[in-house]
Amino acid sequence: MSVAEQLGLDDPNDGLRVLARARWASWVERYPSLGVASGPEDLRVWLRCQDPDERDAVLGVLAHLGSARGGDDCAAAGLLLWVLLPGATAMAHRLRLLSPLIDELTAAQLWVEARTLPPTATGRVAATILRNTYREVLRELGHVPPRDPVWSRCDLVDPFSREWLDTPAPGEGAHARAELELLLDRACRDEVISPTARHLLLRLVATSDATDLPRRCSRGGVTAHSVTVAVGAELGVAERTVRRRAKRSLDSLTSAYALHRATA
C-alpha cells in the first residue's frame, strides 16, 4: 500500500478528505487566511504558487487545527498531510530499500508528527513535519542513533522545492545506483534528457566505477578519456561523440536539478 492509502487519503470521496470538504467553510469562517483556496482540492495548487511565508501562514493554521494540543481536528491533520503527500511519497520512495514496510512506517510517523505539532507552530511547518518524519523513520530502522546531535544542525528544506528531492539520503553510497536511476528516470519524464542519453550515462557510470581512475576526476570520471573510449567502442560510437553527448546531458541535468537555496 502507498503512503496515501496507509493514511486513508487516496480516495477523495472517503474518510478524512470528505470530512475536510464538509468542514472547510467553517474553518474559513474561523480563520479567514484559509480563504485563499476555494476548497481542500485547490489548496495544494495554491501552495505551489506561493512564497514560503505565505505557505507557512496557511499551513500553520492547518497545523493548529489538526494538533491534538490545538483544535484536535483529525480532518485538518489529514488535509495537512494530503498537501504534503508529494514530498512524503518521494521520501518513502528514497527509503524503500531499507524496509518492505516503508510506506506503513512513513505514514504512521507522518500522522504522529501532524498530531503532536505544537499548536503555535508557524515557521516552515511542512519542512519540519517531513524532516522529523524522515529522522524518526530512520531511527526506527536503526539508522540514526538516539539523540544524534547531527540532526540539531540539519537544514530544513522546503518540500515544494527541487531541493527536497535532490538532497542526498543517509547511506546514499550503498544505494547510489538506485538513486542515480531514480534521478535519470525523473529527467526522462521531465524531458531534460532522452532515454538514449539515460542509457549512455548509465554505461559511462558503470565503466567509470570499474576503471582505475586518478583520485580527482572532473564530472566524477564519467567523461575521462579511458571511460569514453571504452564506452564508445562498446556502443560503436566515436569517442568524441560520446564525450560531447555526455557533456550535453550532464549540463542539462545540472541546469535542471542543481540545488538552489532560498534566500531570506
C-alpha positions as YAML, in Angstrom:
chain: A
units: angstrom
residues:
- id: 1
  name: MET
  ca: [0.00, 0.00, 0.00]
- id: 2
  name: SER
  ca: [1.14, 3.55, -0.72]
- id: 3
  name: VAL
  ca: [1.62, 6.26, 1.88]
- id: 4
  name: ALA
  ca: [-1.66, 7.83, 0.76]
- id: 5
  name: GLU
  ca: [-3.52, 4.53, 1.16]
- id: 6
  name: GLN
  ca: [-1.97, 3.93, 4.58]
- id: 7
  name: LEU
  ca: [-3.26, 7.33, 5.70]
- id: 8
  name: GLY
  ca: [-6.66, 6.82, 4.08]
- id: 9
  name: LEU
  ca: [-6.09, 9.84, 1.84]
- id: 10
  name: ASP
  ca: [-6.08, 8.16, -1.57]
- id: 11
  name: ASP
  ca: [-9.85, 8.33, -2.15]
- id: 12
  name: PRO
  ca: [-11.30, 11.86, -2.47]
- id: 13
  name: ASN
  ca: [-14.77, 10.51, -1.68]
- id: 14
  name: ASP
  ca: [-13.95, 8.76, 1.56]
- id: 15
  name: GLY
  ca: [-12.62, 9.33, 5.06]
- id: 16
  name: LEU
  ca: [-10.75, 12.43, 6.13]
- id: 17
  name: ARG
  ca: [-10.89, 14.13, 2.74]
- id: 18
  name: VAL
  ca: [-14.70, 14.09, 2.82]
- id: 19
  name: LEU
  ca: [-14.65, 15.50, 6.36]
- id: 20
  name: ALA
  ca: [-12.22, 18.23, 5.31]
- id: 21
  name: ARG
  ca: [-14.52, 19.34, 2.49]
- id: 22
  name: ALA
  ca: [-17.50, 19.35, 4.85]
- id: 23
  name: ARG
  ca: [-15.66, 21.46, 7.43]
- id: 24
  name: TRP
  ca: [-13.83, 23.80, 5.06]
- id: 25
  name: ALA
  ca: [-16.43, 26.60, 5.18]
- id: 26
  name: SER
  ca: [-16.42, 26.62, 8.98]
- id: 27
  name: TRP
  ca: [-12.61, 26.67, 9.01]
- id: 28
  name: VAL
  ca: [-12.54, 29.63, 6.65]
- id: 29
  name: GLU
  ca: [-15.09, 31.45, 8.81]
- id: 30
  name: ARG
  ca: [-12.86, 30.97, 11.86]
- id: 31
  name: TYR
  ca: [-9.57, 31.51, 10.02]
- id: 32
  name: PRO
  ca: [-10.06, 33.83, 7.00]
- id: 33
  name: SER
  ca: [-6.50, 33.18, 5.81]
- id: 34
  name: LEU
  ca: [-7.72, 29.79, 4.55]
- id: 35
  name: GLY
  ca: [-9.97, 31.65, 2.13]
- id: 36
  name: VAL
  ca: [-7.12, 31.81, -0.39]
- id: 37
  name: ALA
  ca: [-8.42, 28.47, -1.70]
- id: 38
  name: SER
  ca: [-12.00, 27.62, -2.59]
- id: 39
  name: GLY
  ca: [-11.68, 24.21, -1.02]
- id: 40
  name: PRO
  ca: [-9.25, 21.49, 0.05]
- id: 41
  name: GLU
  ca: [-8.66, 20.29, -3.51]
- id: 42
  name: ASP
  ca: [-7.49, 23.74, -4.59]
- id: 43
  name: LEU
  ca: [-5.17, 24.21, -1.62]
- id: 44
  name: ARG
  ca: [-2.27, 22.10, -2.92]
- id: 45
  name: VAL
  ca: [-2.30, 24.00, -6.23]
- id: 46
  name: TRP
  ca: [-2.35, 27.35, -4.43]
- id: 47
  name: LEU
  ca: [0.54, 26.37, -2.17]
- id: 48
  name: ARG
  ca: [2.81, 25.56, -5.10]
- id: 49
  name: CYS
  ca: [2.45, 29.09, -6.45]
- id: 50
  name: GLN
  ca: [3.24, 31.00, -3.25]
- id: 51
  name: ASP
  ca: [6.39, 32.08, -1.46]
- id: 52
  name: PRO
  ca: [7.42, 30.26, 1.75]
- id: 53
  name: ASP
  ca: [5.99, 32.85, 4.16]
- id: 54
  name: GLU
  ca: [2.54, 32.76, 2.57]
- id: 55
  name: ARG
  ca: [2.54, 28.96, 2.52]
- id: 56
  name: ASP
  ca: [3.56, 28.77, 6.17]
- id: 57
  name: ALA
  ca: [0.80, 31.15, 7.21]
- id: 58
  name: VAL
  ca: [-1.82, 28.81, 5.77]
- id: 59
  name: LEU
  ca: [-0.15, 25.56, 6.79]
- id: 60
  name: GLY
  ca: [0.29, 26.95, 10.30]
- id: 61
  name: VAL
  ca: [-3.49, 27.28, 10.58]
- id: 62
  name: LEU
  ca: [-3.99, 23.67, 9.49]
- id: 63
  name: ALA
  ca: [-1.27, 22.57, 11.89]
- id: 64
  name: HIS
  ca: [-3.05, 24.35, 14.76]
- id: 65
  name: LEU
  ca: [-6.41, 22.85, 13.81]
- id: 66
  name: GLY
  ca: [-5.00, 19.35, 13.44]
- id: 67
  name: SER
  ca: [-2.78, 19.25, 16.51]
- id: 68
  name: ALA
  ca: [-4.12, 17.33, 19.49]
- id: 69
  name: ARG
  ca: [-2.98, 20.30, 21.59]
- id: 70
  name: GLY
  ca: [-4.73, 22.78, 19.31]
- id: 71
  name: GLY
  ca: [-8.03, 22.28, 17.50]
- id: 72
  name: ASP
  ca: [-7.76, 18.47, 17.79]
- id: 73
  name: ASP
  ca: [-9.43, 18.10, 14.39]
- id: 74
  name: CYS
  ca: [-8.31, 14.92, 12.62]
- id: 75
  name: ALA
  ca: [-9.76, 16.15, 9.33]
- id: 76
  name: ALA
  ca: [-7.42, 19.17, 9.43]
- id: 77
  name: ALA
  ca: [-4.46, 16.93, 10.21]
- id: 78
  name: GLY
  ca: [-5.45, 14.72, 7.30]
- id: 79
  name: LEU
  ca: [-5.68, 17.68, 4.95]
- id: 80
  name: LEU
  ca: [-2.29, 18.94, 6.09]
- id: 81
  name: LEU
  ca: [-0.74, 15.56, 5.29]
- id: 82
  name: TRP
  ca: [-2.63, 15.34, 1.99]
- id: 83
  name: VAL
  ca: [-0.97, 18.52, 0.72]
- id: 84
  name: LEU
  ca: [2.38, 17.09, 1.85]
- id: 85
  name: LEU
  ca: [1.88, 13.76, 0.07]
- id: 86
  name: PRO
  ca: [4.15, 14.56, -2.92]
- id: 87
  name: GLY
  ca: [7.10, 15.17, -0.62]
- id: 88
  name: ALA
  ca: [6.17, 12.30, 1.72]
- id: 89
  name: THR
  ca: [5.79, 9.85, -1.17]
- id: 90
  name: ALA
  ca: [9.15, 10.87, -2.62]
- id: 91
  name: MET
  ca: [10.74, 10.44, 0.80]
- id: 92
  name: ALA
  ca: [9.29, 6.93, 1.23]
- id: 93
  name: HIS
  ca: [10.48, 6.02, -2.25]
- id: 94
  name: ARG
  ca: [14.02, 7.10, -1.42]
- id: 95
  name: LEU
  ca: [13.95, 4.92, 1.71]
- id: 96
  name: ARG
  ca: [12.24, 1.94, 0.07]
- id: 97
  name: LEU
  ca: [15.36, -0.25, 0.12]
- id: 98
  name: LEU
  ca: [15.57, -0.04, 3.90]
- id: 99
  name: SER
  ca: [12.33, -1.87, 4.67]
- id: 100
  name: PRO
  ca: [9.43, -3.58, 2.86]
- id: 101
  name: LEU
  ca: [7.14, -1.72, 5.29]
- id: 102
  name: ILE
  ca: [8.50, 1.73, 4.48]
- id: 103
  name: ASP
  ca: [5.12, 3.14, 3.38]
- id: 104
  name: GLU
  ca: [3.49, 1.96, 6.60]
- id: 105
  name: LEU
  ca: [6.30, 3.35, 8.75]
- id: 106
  name: THR
  ca: [6.30, 6.67, 6.91]
- id: 107
  name: ALA
  ca: [2.53, 7.09, 7.11]
- id: 108
  name: ALA
  ca: [2.44, 6.27, 10.83]
- id: 109
  name: GLN
  ca: [5.18, 8.76, 11.65]
- id: 110
  name: LEU
  ca: [3.61, 11.47, 9.48]
- id: 111
  name: TRP
  ca: [0.38, 11.12, 11.47]
- id: 112
  name: VAL
  ca: [2.25, 11.31, 14.77]
- id: 113
  name: GLU
  ca: [4.08, 14.46, 13.63]
- id: 114
  name: ALA
  ca: [0.90, 16.17, 12.45]
- id: 115
  name: ARG
  ca: [-0.99, 15.38, 15.62]
- id: 116
  name: THR
  ca: [1.80, 16.33, 18.03]
- id: 117
  name: LEU
  ca: [2.99, 19.50, 16.30]
- id: 118
  name: PRO
  ca: [2.94, 22.45, 18.71]
- id: 119
  name: PRO
  ca: [-0.30, 24.37, 18.09]
- id: 120
  name: THR
  ca: [1.68, 27.61, 17.82]
- id: 121
  name: ALA
  ca: [3.92, 26.27, 15.02]
- id: 122
  name: THR
  ca: [4.03, 28.71, 12.12]
- id: 123
  name: GLY
  ca: [7.56, 28.56, 10.65]
- id: 124
  name: ARG
  ca: [8.42, 26.01, 7.95]
- id: 125
  name: VAL
  ca: [5.63, 23.69, 9.01]
- id: 126
  name: ALA
  ca: [5.82, 21.36, 6.01]
- id: 127
  name: ALA
  ca: [9.60, 21.07, 6.12]
- id: 128
  name: THR
  ca: [9.53, 20.38, 9.86]
- id: 129
  name: ILE
  ca: [6.99, 17.56, 9.56]
- id: 130
  name: LEU
  ca: [8.85, 15.90, 6.71]
- id: 131
  name: ARG
  ca: [12.27, 16.36, 8.33]
- id: 132
  name: ASN
  ca: [11.06, 14.91, 11.64]
- id: 133
  name: THR
  ca: [9.34, 12.02, 9.88]
- id: 134
  name: TYR
  ca: [12.49, 11.26, 7.90]
- id: 135
  name: ARG
  ca: [14.59, 11.25, 11.06]
- id: 136
  name: GLU
  ca: [12.22, 9.10, 13.11]
- id: 137
  name: VAL
  ca: [11.68, 6.52, 10.39]
- id: 138
  name: LEU
  ca: [15.44, 6.15, 10.06]
- id: 139
  name: ARG
  ca: [15.73, 5.85, 13.82]
- id: 140
  name: GLU
  ca: [13.01, 3.19, 13.87]
- id: 141
  name: LEU
  ca: [15.04, 1.23, 11.33]
- id: 142
  name: GLY
  ca: [18.23, 1.62, 13.34]
- id: 143
  name: HIS
  ca: [19.92, 4.11, 11.03]
- id: 144
  name: VAL
  ca: [20.01, 7.09, 13.39]
- id: 145
  name: PRO
  ca: [21.46, 6.76, 16.91]
- id: 146
  name: PRO
  ca: [19.21, 8.12, 19.68]
- id: 147
  name: ARG
  ca: [19.70, 11.83, 20.36]
- id: 148
  name: ASP
  ca: [22.10, 12.17, 17.43]
- id: 149
  name: PRO
  ca: [23.46, 15.75, 17.72]
- id: 150
  name: VAL
  ca: [23.90, 15.94, 13.94]
- id: 151
  name: TRP
  ca: [20.14, 16.37, 13.46]
- id: 152
  name: SER
  ca: [20.10, 19.52, 15.57]
- id: 153
  name: ARG
  ca: [22.38, 21.11, 12.97]
- id: 154
  name: CYS
  ca: [20.43, 19.97, 9.90]
- id: 155
  name: ASP
  ca: [18.96, 22.49, 7.47]
- id: 156
  name: LEU
  ca: [15.22, 22.44, 6.93]
- id: 157
  name: VAL
  ca: [14.35, 22.00, 3.27]
- id: 158
  name: ASP
  ca: [11.18, 23.29, 1.66]
- id: 159
  name: PRO
  ca: [9.35, 20.19, 0.32]
- id: 160
  name: PHE
  ca: [7.84, 22.22, -2.52]
- id: 161
  name: SER
  ca: [11.28, 22.94, -4.00]
- id: 162
  name: ARG
  ca: [13.54, 20.74, -6.13]
- id: 163
  name: GLU
  ca: [16.00, 20.76, -3.26]
- id: 164
  name: TRP
  ca: [13.94, 18.33, -1.20]
- id: 165
  name: LEU
  ca: [14.02, 15.59, -3.83]
- id: 166
  name: ASP
  ca: [17.69, 16.17, -4.58]
- id: 167
  name: THR
  ca: [19.05, 16.18, -1.02]
- id: 168
  name: PRO
  ca: [21.31, 13.13, -0.53]
- id: 169
  name: ALA
  ca: [19.93, 10.46, 1.77]
- id: 170
  name: PRO
  ca: [21.92, 8.95, 4.66]
- id: 171
  name: GLY
  ca: [23.73, 5.82, 3.49]
- id: 172
  name: GLU
  ca: [23.50, 7.02, -0.09]
- id: 173
  name: GLY
  ca: [26.66, 5.14, -1.10]
- id: 174
  name: ALA
  ca: [25.00, 1.77, -0.54]
- id: 175
  name: HIS
  ca: [22.18, 2.68, -2.88]
- id: 176
  name: ALA
  ca: [23.94, 5.03, -5.28]
- id: 177
  name: ARG
  ca: [22.92, 3.08, -8.36]
- id: 178
  name: ALA
  ca: [19.24, 3.11, -7.38]
- id: 179
  name: GLU
  ca: [19.38, 6.83, -6.60]
- id: 180
  name: LEU
  ca: [21.06, 7.56, -9.94]
- id: 181
  name: GLU
  ca: [18.48, 5.57, -11.86]
- id: 182
  name: LEU
  ca: [15.70, 7.37, -10.00]
- id: 183
  name: LEU
  ca: [17.15, 10.76, -10.96]
- id: 184
  name: LEU
  ca: [17.64, 9.78, -14.60]
- id: 185
  name: ASP
  ca: [14.12, 8.33, -14.79]
- id: 186
  name: ARG
  ca: [12.81, 11.63, -13.48]
- id: 187
  name: ALA
  ca: [14.93, 13.53, -16.01]
- id: 188
  name: CYS
  ca: [13.42, 11.47, -18.83]
- id: 189
  name: ARG
  ca: [9.89, 12.16, -17.58]
- id: 190
  name: ASP
  ca: [10.70, 15.87, -17.38]
- id: 191
  name: GLU
  ca: [12.20, 15.68, -20.91]
- id: 192
  name: VAL
  ca: [15.51, 17.01, -19.60]
- id: 193
  name: ILE
  ca: [17.35, 14.13, -21.28]
- id: 194
  name: SER
  ca: [16.31, 11.39, -23.70]
- id: 195
  name: PRO
  ca: [16.11, 7.65, -22.93]
- id: 196
  name: THR
  ca: [19.15, 7.23, -25.20]
- id: 197
  name: ALA
  ca: [21.10, 9.75, -23.10]
- id: 198
  name: ARG
  ca: [20.00, 7.92, -19.95]
- id: 199
  name: HIS
  ca: [21.42, 4.66, -21.28]
- id: 200
  name: LEU
  ca: [24.68, 6.36, -22.26]
- id: 201
  name: LEU
  ca: [25.13, 7.95, -18.84]
- id: 202
  name: LEU
  ca: [24.49, 4.67, -17.03]
- id: 203
  name: ARG
  ca: [27.07, 2.91, -19.21]
- id: 204
  name: LEU
  ca: [29.59, 5.68, -18.52]
- id: 205
  name: VAL
  ca: [29.00, 5.46, -14.76]
- id: 206
  name: ALA
  ca: [29.32, 1.66, -14.76]
- id: 207
  name: THR
  ca: [32.52, 1.82, -16.80]
- id: 208
  name: SER
  ca: [33.92, 4.60, -14.61]
- id: 209
  name: ASP
  ca: [33.26, 2.55, -11.47]
- id: 210
  name: ALA
  ca: [35.15, -0.39, -12.98]
- id: 211
  name: THR
  ca: [38.08, 1.71, -14.19]
- id: 212
  name: ASP
  ca: [41.13, 2.67, -12.16]
- id: 213
  name: LEU
  ca: [40.99, 6.46, -12.48]
- id: 214
  name: PRO
  ca: [43.05, 9.25, -10.88]
- id: 215
  name: ARG
  ca: [41.85, 10.24, -7.40]
- id: 216
  name: ARG
  ca: [40.42, 13.52, -8.67]
- id: 217
  name: CYS
  ca: [38.48, 13.49, -11.93]
- id: 218
  name: SER
  ca: [36.07, 16.09, -13.22]
- id: 219
  name: ARG
  ca: [32.41, 15.06, -13.53]
- id: 220
  name: GLY
  ca: [33.04, 12.03, -11.36]
- id: 221
  name: GLY
  ca: [35.20, 10.42, -14.02]
- id: 222
  name: VAL
  ca: [32.35, 9.68, -16.43]
- id: 223
  name: THR
  ca: [33.96, 11.80, -19.16]
- id: 224
  name: ALA
  ca: [37.51, 10.59, -18.52]
- id: 225
  name: HIS
  ca: [39.24, 9.67, -21.78]
- id: 226
  name: SER
  ca: [39.66, 5.98, -20.93]
- id: 227
  name: VAL
  ca: [35.99, 5.76, -19.99]
- id: 228
  name: THR
  ca: [34.60, 7.45, -23.10]
- id: 229
  name: VAL
  ca: [36.90, 5.38, -25.32]
- id: 230
  name: ALA
  ca: [35.70, 2.13, -23.73]
- id: 231
  name: VAL
  ca: [32.01, 3.07, -23.95]
- id: 232
  name: GLY
  ca: [32.43, 4.35, -27.50]
- id: 233
  name: ALA
  ca: [33.94, 1.02, -28.54]
- id: 234
  name: GLU
  ca: [31.14, -0.85, -26.78]
- id: 235
  name: LEU
  ca: [28.41, 1.17, -28.48]
- id: 236
  name: GLY
  ca: [30.17, 1.59, -31.81]
- id: 237
  name: VAL
  ca: [30.32, 5.38, -31.45]
- id: 238
  name: ALA
  ca: [33.32, 7.68, -31.81]
- id: 239
  name: GLU
  ca: [34.92, 8.70, -28.50]
- id: 240
  name: ARG
  ca: [34.46, 12.36, -29.36]
- id: 241
  name: THR
  ca: [30.73, 11.80, -29.93]
- id: 242
  name: VAL
  ca: [30.37, 10.00, -26.58]
- id: 243
  name: ARG
  ca: [32.12, 12.83, -24.77]
- id: 244
  name: ARG
  ca: [30.02, 15.51, -26.49]
- id: 245
  name: ARG
  ca: [26.72, 13.75, -25.78]
- id: 246
  name: ALA
  ca: [27.66, 13.05, -22.19]
- id: 247
  name: LYS
  ca: [28.68, 16.65, -21.59]
- id: 248
  name: ARG
  ca: [25.42, 17.92, -23.09]
- id: 249
  name: SER
  ca: [23.35, 15.59, -20.93]
- id: 250
  name: LEU
  ca: [25.28, 16.43, -17.75]
- id: 251
  name: ASP
  ca: [24.92, 20.14, -18.45]
- id: 252
  name: SER
  ca: [21.16, 19.68, -18.89]
- id: 253
  name: LEU
  ca: [20.90, 17.76, -15.63]
- id: 254
  name: THR
  ca: [22.90, 20.38, -13.78]
- id: 255
  name: SER
  ca: [20.78, 23.19, -15.19]
- id: 256
  name: ALA
  ca: [17.51, 21.44, -14.32]
- id: 257
  name: TYR
  ca: [18.29, 19.97, -10.92]
- id: 258
  name: ALA
  ca: [21.11, 21.95, -9.34]
- id: 259
  name: LEU
  ca: [20.39, 22.91, -5.70]
- id: 260
  name: HIS
  ca: [19.27, 26.48, -5.19]
- id: 261
  name: ARG
  ca: [18.71, 27.51, -1.60]
- id: 262
  name: ALA
  ca: [16.06, 30.07, -0.97]
- id: 263
  name: THR
  ca: [17.32, 33.36, 0.34]
- id: 264
  name: ALA
  ca: [15.65, 35.07, 3.22]
...
